Amino acid sequence: MARYAVVIAAGAALLVTAIIGIVLVPLLHRLKFGQTINDLGPTWHRGKQGTPTMGGFLFMIGSTAGLVVAYPLLAGVSTDADPMASGLLLLGLFTALAFGAVGFLDDFLKVIRKQNLGLRAAAKLVMQFTIAICFLATLYLMGRLSTLVRLPFLGPVDFGIFFYPLSVILIVGLVNAVNLTDGIDGLATMVTLWVMCGFFLLLTLFGRYQLSLWAAALAGSCVGFLFWNFYPAKVFMGDTGSMFLGGAVVALGYCMGRPDILVILSLVYLLEALSVMLQVGWFKITKKRYGKGRRIFKMTPIHHHFEMTGWSEVKIDVVFSFLTLACVVIAYIYAYLLG
């Protein structure tokens, strides 16, 4: 029964996401909800000016629909490893939707202002930190949050009280890292597709079938979204979609109780964010020391660096997807051998 539920969740999410695009994409065109391209990006991206944004609604609706359709097949299944599985599933879904709502507000302000400036950074961070804190607090009240974290070669390490602020920073940082990854057609979608496949395999390994159902639905919706988002993109996910996906990624990692595995699966997102931090940091240091800022990369996030060296968007999508797939394999072997 569980096997059929997973297939139905992924298949329904894929179909709903792909089919809704037939209506939503033209609607976004008519409403003139077009993307404003940042002048700091590659010059050839300016041709994408006006491409509809907020396409993240496609997989938000599609993945939720796939989950709702398939969930009754798992209802009452007593083999789930966690007796509070349904509560964790709802918590994860609401957390992802909450982050998606922040992204929608950011996108909406950009659209009505006709410029690449939505929420102020401080306001966005306050909202994101609030959601992260509420998410962790709920996990704690449910008795599903431990300060023990399994680390490679070290085993379980108790971070004590430091676990909580570090987790809040990791959650908000990862949500924004997924947002940074969404810089070229199909990239964030394809990377997240493999991340969700990884979560599905690991959650199944741990006997967390209800959460694995959501991971399967999210993976299916990513495939459905690629019909509209793969190069050349007919619609962008916007912050609406990237923050929803980021919220889903961190929610699955923490609801699974394995932030260590979350970090392994999120390597590509983290590299994207790290490239920006290194670029900005090195520029400031060299400007202060030499009077002129120097750069490590041609442009960040790092996928733009590869664009500037001549890689096509499709090549970057494929290479970053293979890197994510390698992370999935590593995470599975790590979890299988060490538990």
C-alpha positions as CSV (number, residue, x, y, z in Angstrom):
1,M,0.0,0.0,0.0
2,A,2.8,2.4,0.9
3,R,4.5,1.8,-2.4
4,Y,1.3,2.7,-4.3
5,A,0.9,5.8,-2.2
6,V,4.3,7.1,-3.1
7,V,3.7,6.6,-6.8
8,I,0.4,8.3,-6.6
9,A,1.8,11.2,-4.6
10,A,4.6,11.8,-7.1
11,G,2.5,11.2,-10.2
12,A,-0.4,13.4,-9.0
13,A,2.0,16.2,-8.0
14,L,3.7,16.1,-11.4
15,L,0.4,16.2,-13.3
16,V,-1.2,18.9,-11.2
17,T,1.9,21.1,-11.4
18,A,2.3,20.7,-15.1
19,I,-1.4,21.2,-15.9
20,I,-1.9,24.2,-13.7
21,G,0.8,25.9,-15.6
22,I,-1.4,26.0,-18.7
23,V,-3.7,28.4,-16.8
24,L,-1.4,30.1,-14.4
25,V,1.5,31.1,-16.7
26,P,-0.8,33.0,-19.2
27,L,-2.5,34.6,-16.2
28,L,0.7,35.8,-14.8
29,H,1.5,37.3,-18.3
30,R,-1.9,39.1,-18.4
31,L,-1.4,40.4,-14.9
32,K,2.1,41.6,-16.0
33,F,3.7,39.8,-13.0
34,G,7.0,39.8,-14.8
35,Q,10.5,39.4,-13.4
36,T,12.7,42.5,-13.1
37,I,16.2,41.4,-13.9
38,N,19.0,42.7,-11.6
39,D,21.4,44.9,-13.5
40,L,24.3,43.3,-11.6
41,G,23.6,39.9,-13.3
42,P,25.1,38.7,-16.6
43,T,24.1,41.1,-19.4
44,W,22.5,38.4,-21.5
45,H,20.0,37.8,-18.7
46,R,18.3,41.1,-19.6
47,G,16.5,39.3,-22.4
48,K,14.6,37.5,-19.7
49,Q,13.1,40.7,-18.5
50,G,9.3,40.4,-18.1
51,T,9.3,36.6,-17.8
52,P,6.4,35.7,-15.4
53,T,7.5,35.2,-11.8
54,M,5.8,33.7,-8.8
55,G,5.6,30.3,-10.6
56,G,6.4,28.7,-7.3
57,F,2.7,28.6,-6.8
58,L,2.7,25.7,-9.3
59,F,4.6,23.3,-7.2
60,M,3.2,24.6,-3.9
61,I,-0.2,23.6,-5.2
62,G,1.0,20.5,-7.0
63,S,3.0,19.0,-4.2
64,T,0.2,19.7,-1.6
65,A,-2.3,18.2,-4.0
66,G,-0.2,15.1,-4.5
67,L,0.2,14.7,-0.7
68,V,-3.6,15.1,-0.1
69,V,-4.5,12.6,-2.8
70,A,-2.1,9.9,-1.6
71,Y,-2.2,10.4,2.2
72,P,-5.4,8.4,2.8
73,L,-3.5,5.3,1.5
74,L,-1.1,5.7,4.4
75,A,-3.7,6.7,7.0
76,G,-3.7,4.3,9.9
77,V,-0.5,2.6,8.9
78,S,1.2,1.6,12.1
79,T,4.6,0.8,10.7
80,D,5.7,4.5,10.7
81,A,8.7,4.8,13.1
82,D,7.3,7.9,14.8
83,P,3.9,7.9,16.5
84,M,3.7,11.6,15.9
85,A,4.3,11.3,12.2
86,S,1.2,13.1,11.1
87,G,1.9,16.0,13.3
88,L,5.4,16.3,12.0
89,L,4.1,16.2,8.4
90,L,1.7,19.0,9.1
91,L,4.4,21.0,10.8
92,G,6.8,20.6,7.9
93,L,4.1,21.6,5.4
94,F,3.0,24.7,7.3
95,T,6.7,25.7,7.8
96,A,7.4,25.5,4.1
97,L,4.2,27.4,3.2
98,A,5.1,30.1,5.8
99,F,8.5,30.6,4.2
100,G,6.8,30.6,0.8
101,A,4.4,33.4,2.0
102,V,7.4,35.6,2.9
103,G,8.7,34.9,-0.6
104,F,5.4,35.8,-2.1
105,L,5.3,39.2,-0.3
106,D,8.8,39.9,-1.5
107,D,7.8,39.0,-5.1
108,F,4.6,41.0,-5.0
109,L,6.4,44.2,-3.8
110,K,8.9,43.8,-6.7
111,V,6.1,43.4,-9.2
112,I,4.1,46.4,-8.1
113,R,7.2,48.6,-7.8
114,K,8.5,47.4,-11.1
115,Q,12.0,47.1,-9.7
116,N,14.2,44.4,-8.2
117,L,13.5,45.6,-4.6
118,G,10.9,43.9,-2.5
119,L,11.0,43.4,1.2
120,R,13.9,45.2,3.0
121,A,16.5,42.7,4.1
122,A,15.9,43.4,7.8
123,A,12.2,42.8,7.5
124,K,12.7,39.6,5.5
125,L,15.2,38.3,8.1
126,V,12.9,39.1,11.0
127,M,10.1,37.1,9.3
128,Q,12.4,34.2,8.5
129,F,13.9,34.1,12.0
130,T,10.4,34.2,13.5
131,I,9.3,31.2,11.4
132,A,12.5,29.2,12.2
133,I,12.1,29.9,15.9
134,C,8.4,28.9,15.9
135,F,9.3,25.7,13.9
136,L,12.0,24.6,16.3
137,A,9.9,25.6,19.3
138,T,7.0,23.3,18.0
139,L,9.5,20.5,17.5
140,Y,10.7,20.9,21.0
141,L,7.2,20.9,22.5
142,M,6.5,17.7,20.5
143,G,9.5,16.1,22.0
144,R,11.2,15.7,18.6
145,L,14.2,18.0,19.0
146,S,17.5,16.8,20.4
147,T,20.6,18.8,21.0
148,L,22.6,15.6,20.1
149,V,24.0,15.7,16.6
150,R,25.8,12.8,14.9
151,L,29.0,14.1,13.3
152,P,31.2,12.1,10.9
153,F,34.2,10.5,12.8
154,L,33.1,12.0,16.1
155,G,29.7,10.3,16.6
156,P,27.0,11.9,18.7
157,V,28.0,15.4,20.0
158,D,25.8,17.3,22.4
159,F,25.7,21.0,21.5
160,G,23.7,21.8,24.5
161,I,22.1,25.3,24.5
162,F,24.2,26.3,21.5
163,F,22.2,23.9,19.3
164,Y,19.2,26.2,19.2
165,P,20.8,29.4,17.9
166,L,23.0,27.4,15.5
167,S,19.9,25.6,14.2
168,V,18.0,28.9,13.6
169,I,21.0,30.3,11.7
170,L,21.3,27.1,9.6
171,I,17.6,27.1,8.8
172,V,17.4,30.7,7.7
173,G,20.8,30.4,5.9
174,L,19.7,27.4,4.0
175,V,16.3,28.9,3.0
176,N,18.3,31.9,1.6
177,A,20.9,29.6,0.0
178,V,18.1,27.9,-2.0
179,N,17.0,31.4,-3.0
180,L,20.5,32.2,-4.3
181,T,20.6,28.9,-6.2
182,D,17.6,30.1,-8.2
183,G,19.6,32.2,-10.6
184,I,19.4,30.4,-14.0
185,D,16.6,28.5,-15.7
186,G,15.9,25.2,-14.0
187,L,18.8,25.1,-11.6
188,A,17.1,25.3,-8.2
189,T,14.3,23.0,-9.5
190,M,16.7,20.3,-10.7
191,V,18.9,20.5,-7.6
192,T,15.9,20.3,-5.3
193,L,14.5,17.4,-7.3
194,W,17.6,15.3,-6.4
195,V,17.6,16.6,-2.8
196,M,14.0,15.4,-2.5
197,C,14.8,12.0,-4.0
198,G,17.5,11.8,-1.3
199,F,15.1,12.6,1.4
200,F,12.7,10.0,0.1
201,L,15.3,7.3,0.2
202,L,16.5,8.2,3.6
203,L,13.1,8.7,5.2
204,T,12.1,5.3,3.8
205,L,15.3,3.8,5.2
206,F,14.4,5.2,8.7
207,G,10.8,4.1,8.4
208,R,9.4,7.6,8.2
209,Y,6.8,6.9,5.6
210,Q,4.5,9.9,6.0
211,L,7.4,12.3,5.6
212,S,8.7,10.3,2.7
213,L,5.3,10.7,1.0
214,W,5.7,14.5,1.1
215,A,9.3,14.2,-0.2
216,A,7.9,12.1,-3.1
217,A,5.2,14.7,-3.8
218,L,7.8,17.5,-3.8
219,A,10.0,15.6,-6.2
220,G,7.1,15.0,-8.6
221,S,6.1,18.6,-8.5
222,C,9.7,19.6,-9.3
223,V,9.5,17.4,-12.4
224,G,6.2,19.0,-13.4
225,F,7.6,22.5,-12.9
226,L,10.5,21.7,-15.2
227,F,8.1,21.6,-18.1
228,W,7.8,25.4,-17.5
229,N,11.1,26.3,-15.9
230,F,13.7,24.4,-17.9
231,Y,15.8,26.5,-20.3
232,P,14.4,28.6,-21.9
233,A,12.1,29.2,-18.9
234,K,8.5,30.2,-19.5
235,V,8.1,31.1,-15.9
236,F,10.3,31.7,-12.9
237,M,9.6,30.3,-9.4
238,G,10.5,33.6,-7.8
239,D,11.1,34.0,-4.1
240,T,7.7,32.5,-3.6
241,G,8.9,29.2,-4.9
242,S,12.6,29.2,-3.8
243,M,11.7,30.0,-0.2
244,F,8.9,27.4,-0.2
245,L,11.5,24.8,-1.4
246,G,14.0,26.0,1.1
247,G,11.5,25.7,3.9
248,A,10.6,22.2,2.7
249,V,14.3,21.2,2.7
250,V,15.0,22.4,6.2
251,A,11.7,21.1,7.5
252,L,12.3,17.6,6.2
253,G,15.8,17.6,7.7
254,Y,14.8,18.6,11.1
255,C,11.5,16.6,11.2
256,M,13.7,13.6,10.4
257,G,15.8,14.6,13.3
258,R,19.0,14.6,11.3
259,P,20.5,18.1,10.7
260,D,23.8,16.3,9.8
261,I,22.2,14.6,6.8
262,L,20.5,17.9,5.9
263,V,23.9,19.6,5.5
264,I,25.2,16.8,3.3
265,L,22.2,16.9,1.0
266,S,22.3,20.7,0.9
267,L,26.0,21.0,-0.3
268,V,25.1,22.7,-3.5
269,Y,23.0,25.3,-1.8
270,L,25.7,25.9,0.8
271,L,28.4,26.3,-1.9
272,E,26.2,28.9,-3.6
273,A,25.9,30.9,-0.4
274,L,29.5,30.4,0.5
275,S,30.7,31.8,-2.8
276,V,28.8,35.0,-2.2
277,M,30.2,35.3,1.4
278,L,33.8,34.7,0.1
279,Q,33.4,37.2,-2.7
280,V,32.0,40.0,-0.5
281,G,34.4,39.3,2.3
282,W,37.5,39.3,0.0
283,F,36.3,42.4,-1.9
284,K,36.0,44.3,1.4
285,I,39.4,43.1,2.8
286,T,41.3,43.9,-0.4
287,K,39.6,47.3,-0.8
288,K,40.6,48.2,2.7
289,R,44.1,47.0,2.2
290,Y,44.9,48.0,-1.4
291,G,42.3,50.7,-2.0
292,K,40.7,48.6,-4.7
293,G,38.4,45.6,-4.2
294,R,39.4,42.3,-5.8
295,R,37.2,39.3,-6.6
296,I,37.8,35.6,-6.3
297,F,35.1,34.7,-8.8
298,K,34.0,36.4,-12.0
299,M,30.5,36.7,-10.5
300,T,28.5,35.2,-7.7
301,P,26.6,33.1,-6.8
302,I,29.0,30.6,-8.2
303,H,26.7,29.4,-11.0
304,H,27.1,32.9,-12.6
305,H,30.9,32.4,-12.4
306,F,30.6,29.3,-14.6
307,E,28.3,31.3,-17.0
308,M,30.9,33.9,-17.3
309,T,33.5,31.3,-18.2
310,G,31.3,30.1,-21.1
311,W,29.2,27.3,-19.6
312,S,25.6,27.2,-20.9
313,E,22.7,27.2,-18.4
314,V,21.9,23.6,-19.4
315,K,25.4,22.5,-18.7
316,I,25.4,24.2,-15.3
317,D,22.0,22.5,-14.5
318,V,23.4,19.1,-15.4
319,V,26.8,19.4,-13.6
320,F,25.2,20.8,-10.4
321,S,22.6,18.0,-10.6
322,F,25.3,15.3,-10.8
323,L,27.0,17.0,-7.8
324,T,23.7,16.8,-5.8
325,L,23.2,13.2,-6.9
326,A,26.7,12.4,-5.5
327,C,25.7,14.1,-2.2
328,V,22.5,11.9,-2.2
329,V,24.7,8.7,-2.6
330,I,27.1,9.9,0.1
331,A,24.2,10.7,2.5
332,Y,22.6,7.4,2.0
333,I,25.8,5.4,2.5
334,Y,26.6,7.5,5.6
335,A,23.1,6.9,7.0
336,Y,23.1,3.2,6.2
337,L,26.5,2.5,7.8
338,L,26.3,4.8,10.8
339,G,22.5,4.9,11.3
